[in-house]
């Protein structure tokens, strides 16, 4: 998948941060092979009886009380998402690493290997039909915070539990039947091995439970790894199931604050100016029954109108989105990203609809048709700043503005083209950042 650095210059419409095709094109690779899933001696096992754990995190002030699914819920729908309970949870160990050869020049900084490892938890925080509200959080071993900014905060994901469209994502590659042991039980599983390394493509190794059961949150995933080859890529990523937990039938919770969304349930608009012709592109994100959806289109005349339907959006399994977060986090070693020869960042403020966001600006020289030019790129000083509440995670780690100027030795700078984030919000009814 494309990292924010591959698409940080928002002259073009932002590339899908969760695109599987993009994931396969990222300059990353995995250490050899994907072993059968075996529980680690120090790993907590699944099957925790309801009521024996701490449950979901405490709600934020101002949230609404609501009831979750009860024991009578199964009759309400055939999808396991329509039987979701507060406290349903899956936990995976994860790791990702990247060698110096895979670093993009746009990152700048020291040319040293990078790696991250820990646990990632996907948990049902609240249920209010047709929405199941998930929390996705990363942590180091023992629950310690991770240094990568992208993994530093828990993200919220509203997922539709009903069916608005067909969701089919074929699992590619050679299939084999296995009976691995994970999270304290033995599973009937299928492994999918898709090897495109002979043509400089990826090796994808996925292990799925035939009957997902309590693993419905991640479509039955037991183990996943991605290996890329070609173009100097080296490094990798992996997810391995550690724990499965089912929430109590009578559990209640509160609707979580939507200040830090992964993306689904939100939109954002980017204005593009090229050759004096301005246009606006809206990115809308959604999630339905364990799949993330993303579409781009021009906003309607009513810029505050809800997002259009997602019938044409290509679905990406939620587990692939989780894996992509670990991959892209490796690019956060230097903030903001700086191409070679760029200036040191300078602090400023960028206005958005009456509020001002603290930002960092970097400049670099660029040729403009044989004339001296300067590119000025602006990033959020802190991608998690409260002034950005409600903004999708992908947009927080992209450039907020990117302008190319013609800059002759004498005279004023003249803008040639550029992009700028101009608006964002939520489209799920009844929720506010």
N, C-alpha and C positions, 0 to 999 in steps of 0.2 A: 504494500500500500504506500501511497506517496506520503512522505513526511511533510510537516508544515514547512520545512525548509525547501522542499522541492516545489511547493506551491505558495511560498510566502509572498512572492511578488504577485499581487492580485490583479495584474493587468489582464490576465485571462480569468475566466470564471473559475472559482475555486474548485480544485479537483476533489472528488468524493473521498473524505478521510476514511471511510469505511468500505471503500470499493475493494472487492476481492481481487480484481484484476490489478488494482494498484498495489495491494498487499504483496502480490507475487512479484511486482517489479521493484520493490524496495531493495536497497543495497544491503541486504542482510542474509545470513544463512545460518543453519542450525548445525550443532555438533552432530556427529554421525548417529543415525538410527533413532528409533523410537522403541524403547523396551516395553515388554508387557507390564501392565499396571500391577504393582505390588504395594501393599500398605507398608509404610515405614514404621519402625518400632516406636518412634517418637511422635508419630502422627495421630491426632485424635480420630477416632472412628465414628462412623455415622450411626444412624438409628437411635439417636438420643431421644429418650421418652419425652413427650411434650411436657413443658413446664419445668424442665431441669436445667435450662440455660437462661442466660440473662435476657434473651429476646432481642428485639430491635432496639436501636439507640433511642435515647430519650427524644421526644419531639421538640421542635423548636417553638418558641413562643408565638402565639397567634395562629397556630395550626388548628384544624377542625377535627373534632372527634367523630369517628365513624366505626361501624362494625365490620368485621371481616366475615369470611365464609363460615358457615356452620356445618354441622354434620349432615344437614339436609341438602347441601349445595350440589352434590353429584347429579341430582335429577335436573338441574338447571342447564346443563350443557354437556356435550360429549368431549370437549377439549379440556385437558388437564388445567389449562389456564383459567377456565371457568370454575374450577374447584380449588383455586389457590387459597392458601391460608397465610395469615400474618405469621411470620417466623419460618416459613419454608426457606431453606437455605442450602446452597452448595458452596463448598470451599475447595480451591485448587492451589497446589503449589505452582509457582511459575518461575521461569528464569529466561533471561535474554542476554545476549552478549554480542558485541560487534568489534571486529578487529580494525586497526587503523586503515587498512586498505578500503574499507567500506565507508569511510567518512567522506561526506561531500565537502567540496571546497568552500561552499557557502557557509559552513559552520565556523570556519576559522579555528582559533584556539590551538591547544597542543594536540599533537598527533599521537594519542595514547589509546589503548583499548578501553572500552567501557562495558559495564555489565550491571545487571540488576537482578535480584532474586528475592522471593518472599512468598506471600500467600495473597490470593485474591478471593473475595467473598461476594457472592451475588445473593441477595436476600429480599424477600417480600416485606416491605415496610408497611403497606396499607393496601386494602382492597375496597374499591368503590366502583361497582359495575358501571360501564364496561372496562374500567381501568384497574390494572394491577400495578402498583407503584413499587419499583425495585430500587434498591441501593446497591451500588458497586463500589467496593473499597479495596485498596491495596495496602499492604503493610509488610515490613520486613519480618524476619524470623523473631518470634516472641512478641509480635505486635508493635515493634518499633517503627517510627515513621521512616519513610523512604526519602532520600535526598532529591530525587527527580521531581521537579515541580508538577509535571503532568500527573503523577501518581500520588500527590500529596493530599488531595481532598477526596472525600466521598462524593460520588455523583448520583443523581437521581434520574430514573428512567421510567416514565409512564408507558405501560405496554397494554394495548387493547387485547382483551381476552376473547372477544367475539370475532366472527369472521366477516370481513368486508371484501375479501378477494382471495384467490387461490395463491397459496404460498408453496412453491416447489423449487427447491434448490438441490439438483441432482448431486449425489456424492460420487466423485470421479475416482477412477483408479482400479487396480486389481483388488479383489475382495478375498478375504480369508475369514473363516469362522474361528473364534477363540472363546475361552472361558477364563478371563482374567479375574483376579481378586482385587477389589478396591473398596475402600470405605467400609471394611468389615463384612463384605459379602461377595459371593461369586456371581458374575454376570454372564449371560449369553450375549456375545458381542460380535460385531463385524469390524474388521480392520480394512481401511481403504488406503492403498499405497499408490500415489500418483507421481511418477518419476519423469520429469522433463529435463533432467540435467544434461542428457546428451545434446540437447539443443539450447543449452545455456538457460534453461528454465528451472523451476523449483522442484524440490522433492517435498511432497506433502504427505504426512502420515497421520491419519485420524483413526481413532478407535471409538466406536459408538455402541451403546447398549441397544440390543434389538428391541427391547421393551424399556423405554426411558423411565417409566414409573416416576419416582421422586426426582429424577434428573430432568424433568420437563423444562426447567428454567434455562438449561443449556442444550436442549434437544437430545439429551442422552449422552453427551460427551463424557468419555472416560479419560481420554488422553489425546493430546494434539501436539504436533511439532511441525515446523516449517523449515526447510533447508533450501536456500537459494544458491545458484551457481552462476558463473559467468560475470563479466564486467567487474572483476576484482572483488566481488562480494564475499564476505566471510563473517561468521557470527551465527546467531540463531535465537530461537525461542521455543518454549515448551510449556504446556499446561498438563498437570496430572491431578486427578481427583484425589482429595484427601477425606472429605466429610460430606455427608448428606444428612439433612435434618428436616423433619416435618413439623410444622407449627401446630399449635393446639387448635382444636375445632372451635373453641369458644373465644379465641384470642381477639382482642380489640386493639386498635392503634389509632394514630392520628395521621392525617394527610401531611406528608413531609413538605417542608418549604422547598420551593422550586428555584432557589437562587443559584444553584450549581448543577445545571442539567448536563448530562452527557451530550444530549442533542435532541433525541425524540421529544416531540411536543413543543418544539420551538421553531422559529424562523429567524433569518437575518437577511438584510439587503445590502448589496454592494453596488456602489455607483462606479461606472467605468466611463472615462473620457478618453476618446481616441480621435485625433484629427478634428477636434471641435464638435464631435457628435457624442453627446452623453446618452447613456442608457443605464438601466438598473436591472440587476439580476437578483431574484429572491431564491434563497435556499431554504427548503422546508424539510423537516425531519420527523419521522414517526417510527413507531415500533408496534408490531402486532404478532402475537403468539410466538414469541421467541425469535423474531426477525426484525432487523432494522431496515427502514425504508428511507430513501433520500431522493428528492426531486428538485429540479431547478427550473424556474420560469420567470417571465416578467411579471411584476406585481399588477394586480387589477387597478382600476381607477381608484377604488377604495383601498388605500395602502394598509389599512388595519383589518381588512377582510381576512377570514380564516384561510388557511392553506388549502389549495385545491386537493382533489382526491389523489390517492397514491396508487391507483390501479396500474400505472405504467412504471412505477419504481421497481428496480431490481432488488429483490430481498437479499439481505446478508444475514446469516445466522448470528445470533447474539454472541455465541462463543467466539466467533471470528472477530467480532468487534472488541471483545475483551482481550483477545490475544494481540490485536493491533495496538491497544493502549500500551502494553509492555514494550512492543517494538519501537513505537515512536518516542517513548520516554527516553530512549538512549540518545536522542538528538538534543536533549535539554542541557547538556554540560556547559554550554555557554549561552547566556541570555543577556541581551538579545543576540540572535545569530548575526554574524558579520562576515561578509566576503573578504577575501584577502585584499589589503590595501584600503579598507574602509576606515572611516574616522572612528574615534572613540565615541561611545554613545553620549548624547547630551540630553538633559532632562527638559521636559516641556509639558504642556497641557493640551489636550485635544477635546474640543467641545462636541457633545452629542445631545441634541434635544434638551438644552438647558442645563445639563450636567457636564462636568469636566473630568476627564480621565487622565491620571498621571501617565506619561508616556516617555519612552526613550527613542531618540532619533539617531540613525546612522546614515552617513553620506558616503558615496563612492563615485569615482569618476567614470564616465561612460561616453562613448562616441555617439553623436547624433548626426548622422549623415555628413560626416567629416567636420562637424563643429563640436567644440568642447561641450560636454554635458555633465550633469550631476544628477544622480539618483538619490532621492531622500526617502528612506523607509522608516516607518514609525510603528513601534510595538508597545503593547501595554507594559508599563514598568513592572507591575505585578499582575500576571494573568488572572489572579483570583481576587483582584480588587473589588470592593463592594459596589463601585460605580458600574461594574459590568454584570450585575446580578441578572440572571435570566438568559445570558448569552451562551449559546452552545459551546461546548469545550473546544471543538475544532476551530472556531473563529477566534477564541482567546489566544491561541498559539500561532495564529497567522498574523501577517502585517495588518494593522488597522488602517494604514494608508501607505501608498507606494506611488510616488510621483517622479517622473523623469522630466528634468528641466534642460532647456538649451541655455548654456551659461557662457556667453562670450566673455573674453577678457575684460571688455568694457560694456557697460550697460546692465540692465536688469535681467534676472532670470525669467525665462518664458516657459510655461508648462507645455510639454509636448503631448504626453498622455499620462494616465494614472488611474488608480482605483482607490476607493475609500469606503470603509464600513459606514453606513449612514443610519441604520435602524435595526432593531431586533425586538423580539417579543415572544409571547407564547400563544399558541392557537388552541390548546386544549381548554375547553370551556370550564370556568369556575376556578382556575388556578392563576396565581400571580407570582412573579418573582419575589 
